[in-house]
């Protein structure tokens, strides 16, 4: 009797682990908003007893990988030892075969696909590998893709057990209508909006404790206002429009400085643009920073600008709000669901240099209004987008679809 009980206990534990084994499939693990939200997903699942593995098939940043491992997730490269370029060159059929082979070996109960790139491949591989529960989260609006891509994603959503979008704007762009996730609606619809989140208290605490003057000294900046922009240096993030607008800002607020946090393929072109506009002496290119440094940098900023041409959610806006910083952002995508215009920030038409400049000058010229918006922004972030709300929603979704 005792021996039998001792023998069945490990078997029972193994069966429980099999029931809660989740694989998150993601193309890259770099320092971006999608990875930040995937980390929140991994933390929530691990805390609820799920056994989480994260499979990355292209590029991975060691700092980001370490953050996932610290959260209790196991990180695996689909093709260990090969460069991102070589894996990308394998072709979609080969990638699908590698994913199928990996999933057949790991045998998860649930696969959760992030990014939805490249297209149908991860979903089809999961289904062919016999995975019974396939979830997916899409982070970008369908308006930036062609008809074929939107059609493929609709097919992918039908192959999924459930399909999540990070904002109602994203869901509507792909499916024509949207609804925030509600357990009561499970079985009635296959796709939902499930909002991203931010660790509000971490940003708020840092903002209240950081030595702003020390950070300004590090930036070699005096008492003038600091305008900050955080994000990958790519066309869709709107840095080129921001530089044009900032040229106009310096005519009204000559002591202002622009702090650019991030890196990317457009770096050299943007630096050349700053020189042509004769504002290069007012711009600090701070490069890519890990997530642990961001609260300190937000705290040093007087204004955060998100000049995106399109945006699925707008995590930078939410982080800035959590830090109590006023925000000027493009009226596009999820940003319009995060920011209450005139209350927690100012929204301007996407790509409108003049409107962007006017909004920045207005905010910098009225510190009391800026501070009030920053305070309201923090309240909104705490009430609407805390980590606890995301954790509750995603675990409710897993309970509904996975059991």
N, C-alpha and C positions, 0 to 999 in steps of 0.2 A: 504493500500500500504506500509506504513512504517513498520507496524507489520509484514507483509509478508516478506519484505526485511530483517528485523532483524531476522526472523526465518530461512530464507534460508542461511544466511551467515555462521552460525555455521555448518549447514549441508554441505555446499560447502567446508568448511575448513576440516571437517571430511572426506569427500570423497577424498580430495587431500592427506590427511595423509594416508588413506588406499592405495592409488595408489603408495605411496612412502615408504611403510612399508617393512623393510628388517630384516630378522633374520639370524644372523651368527651362524652356528652350529659348535662347536669346542669341542673336547674331554677334553682338559685341558687348564687352563689359568695359566701357570707357567712362569718362567723367561727364556724364550727361543726365538730363532730367529723367529719361526713361530708366536708366540704371538706378537712379536714386529711388524711383518709385518701385522698381523691382526689388530693391533692398527692403523697402517697407513691407512688400508682399512676403518676402522670405522670412523676415522677423516675425510677422504675424503668424505665419504657418508653423514655424518652429516653436513659438511660444504656446501654440495650441496642440503640440504633440505630433505634428507631421514630420516625417523624415524627408528633408528637402535636398535635392541635388540640382545644381545649376549647370547646364551644358551650354558652353559658348562655342560657336563654330567658326568665328573669324578672329578679330582682334580682342585682346584683353590687357587691361592696365593692372599692374601688380598691386597698386594701392586699392583699387576697386575690388579686386579679387580678395584681398586681405579683409576688407570690410564685410564681404559676404561670409567668409569663413569665421570671422569673429561673431557673426550673427547666428552661427550654428549650422550653416548650409555647407554642403560639399560642392566645390567647384571643379569641373572637369572640362578640359579642352577636347573638342570632338576629334581633332587630329593632333595629338601631342607632338611638339617639336617642329611643327611646320609653321611658316610665316602666314600672316593673314592673306597676303597676296597669292601665295601658292594655293591656299585652300579656296579662295575666291575663284581661282582659275580652274578648279576641278569640274565646273559645270553643274547645273541644277540636278541632273539625273544622278550624278555621282554623289552630290551632297545628300540627296534623298536616300540613296542606298546606305550612306554612312550613318545617317540619323536612324534609319530602320534597323541597322545592325546594332547601334548603340542601345536603342530602346528595347530590342529583343533581349539584349544582355541584361539590362537593368530591370526590366519588367515593372515599371511603375504602375500604380493604380490610376494616377492622374498625370496628364501632361498639360502644362500651362505655357502657351506660346506668347512671347512678348515681341513687339515691333511689327509682326505680320510681314516680315521680309525674310527670305525671298518668297513672297506670295504663298501659294498653296502647299509648297514642298513640306514644311514641318508638319502640317495637319495631316496630309496624305500619308506621310511616313509613320505618324503615330497610329493612324487607323489601320494601316497595313501591318503594323507591328502588334496589333491586337489590343492596343490601349483602349479601354472602354469609356473613359472620361477624358475628353479633350476640351480645355478652356483656352480662350485667347483674349488678349487685350491689344487694342489698336490705339496708337498714340497720335497719329497724324490725320488731318482732315482729308477726305476724299477729293476735295476740290483741286488739289495739287497733282492729282493723278489722272490718267486718261480713262476712257470708257472701259478698255480691256481690264485694267487694274481693278476698277470698281466692280466689274462683273466677277472677276476671280475672287475678290474678297467676299462678295455675297455668297458665292459657292462655298468658300471656306467657312462662312458663318453657319451654313446648313450642315456642314460636316462636324461642327463643334457641338458639344453639349450645351455650352453657353458662350456668348460673345460679349465682351465688355469694351466700352469706349470711355476715354478719360474726361469727356465733356459732352454735353448735349449737342454742342455745335459739331463735334466730330461724328457723333452718332447720326445726326440729321444729314450730314454731308454724304455719308455712305448709304443710309437706309431711308432717308426722306422724312423720318419722324424719330422721336426719342422719348425715353422715360428713365428717370433715376431708378436704380435698382430697388425693388420691393419684393421681399420673399413671397408675398401674397400673389404676385403676378407670375411666379415660376410656373411653367407649363402653359401659360397663355402667350408668351413671347420668348424669343430666343436671344435677343440682344438688349442690352441695357447700358445706361451711363453709370459708371462707378468712379466717382471723383478721386483725384490724387489728394495727397495730404502733405503736411509738413510738421516737423517737430517744433511746434510753436514755442514751447517753453525754453528750448535750447537757444533759439534765436533771440527770444526776449531777454533771457538771463544774460547772454553775452552782450547784448546792446546796452544793458544797464550797468554792466561791470567793466566794459572795455575802456581803456585809456585812449580816447579819441585823439588827443594831442600827440601821444606816442606814435600812433598809426600815421597821423599827418606828417610827423617828423620823418618817419620811415619813407613816406611818399615825397619828401622834400617839398611840402606845400605849407603855406602860411595859414592865414585866417580866412581866406576866401572860400566860397562854397565848392564842394566836390560833387560833381554829377557822375554817377556810376552806371555802367552797363556791364552785365554779366552774361556770357554765352559764347557759343562757338562762333568763330569768325567765318561765317558763311553768308551768302547773299540773302537767304530768307530771313536772317536775323536782323536785317535792316541797318547795319552799321554805317553803310555808305550814306543813307539818308540822315542818320544821326550826325555824322561829321559835317554835312552841309548845314544842318540846323544849328549845330554848336558854333559854327562860324558866326551866325547871326546872333547867338546868345552872347558871345564875347564882346560884341559891339555895345550891348546893354549892361552886361555884367563882366567887365574886363578881367576881374580877378578870379573868375570861375575856372575850374580845372575839370577835365574829363578823364575819369579812371576807367580804363578798358580791361576787364578781367576775362580772360579766355584766350584761346588760340584756334587756329584753323587754316584752311587753304587760302583764305582771302587776306591773310595778315599783311603780306608785302604790298598788295595793291591798296589796302586801306592806309598803310603808313605813307605810301606815296601820295594818296589823296590828301592826307593831313598836311603834308608839306606843300602841296599845290594851293591849299586853302590858307596857308600861313598860320595854321593853328597847332603845328607840331610841338611848339614849346608849351602849349597848354594841355597836351594829351600825354598821359602816362600809360604805357602798354605794360600791364602787370603780368601778362601771360596766364597760363592755365594754373589753377589752384585746386587743391583737394577740398572736399566738402567741409572738413574740419576748420578750414581757414575762413570760409565764407561769412559766418556770423560776425567775425571781427571786421571784415572789410565792409559789410553792409552798415555796421555801426558807425563807420567813419564817413559814410556818404551822407550828403544833405538831401539828395534826390536820386532815385533810381529810375532809369528810363528803359523801357522795353519797346524798341522800334520795329518789331517783327512785321514782316510782310504777311505771314500767316503763322498761326500758333494753335496747336492742338489743345493744350491746356494753359501753359504759362506759369511754370513752377517758379521762375525767378520773381515774378510779381508777388506770388504768395510768400516766398522767403523774405522779400523786402518788407512786406506788410507785417510779417511776424516779428521782424526786427524793428518795427515802428517807423519805417522810412516811408515818406510820401512817394507816390508812383505816378509817372506819366507813361502811358502805354498806347499801343495801336488798338483801335477798335476792331479786333478781328478774333475769330475763333473763341476758345475758352477764356481769353482775357476778359471778354464782356460778361462772363459768368462769375469771374473772381472779383473784378473791380466795380464798385458802385460809383459811377461818374459823378464827380463833384462832392463825394462823401469820403471815400477811401482812396481816391486818386483822380486822375484826369485821363479821359480817353480821347484820342485824336484819330482822324482818318489815316488808315495805313498808307505809308508812302508820301504823306503830305508834309514836306519839309517846313513850310511856313507855319502850319498849325502846330507842328512839333516844337519849333523854336518859340512860338508865342506861349505855349503851355509851360515850357521850361522857364522862360523869363518870368512869367506870372508866379510860378511856384517859388523861384529863387528870390523874387522881390518881396514876398510876403511870408516871412518865416513863421509867423503865428498861424497862418492858414496851413502851411506845410506841416507844422507840428500837429495841428488838429487832425489833418488827414492821416498822418502817421499813426496817431493814437486810435482813430477809428478803424484804420486798416488792421492794426493788431487785434482789436476786438473782433473784427469780422473773421480774421484768420482763426482765432481761438474758438469762435462759435460755429463756424461753418466747415472748416477744413483741418481739424486737429487729427493727429495720428490715431487717436482712439476711435474717431468716427470711421476712418478707413478700415481699421482693424475689425471693428464690429461688422461693417458691411461685407468685407471680403470673407470673413469667417461664416457669416450668415449665408453668403452665396455658396461657399464650399459645403456647408451643412445641407443646403437645398439640393445641390447638384451631385455631390459626391456621396453624402450620407455618412 
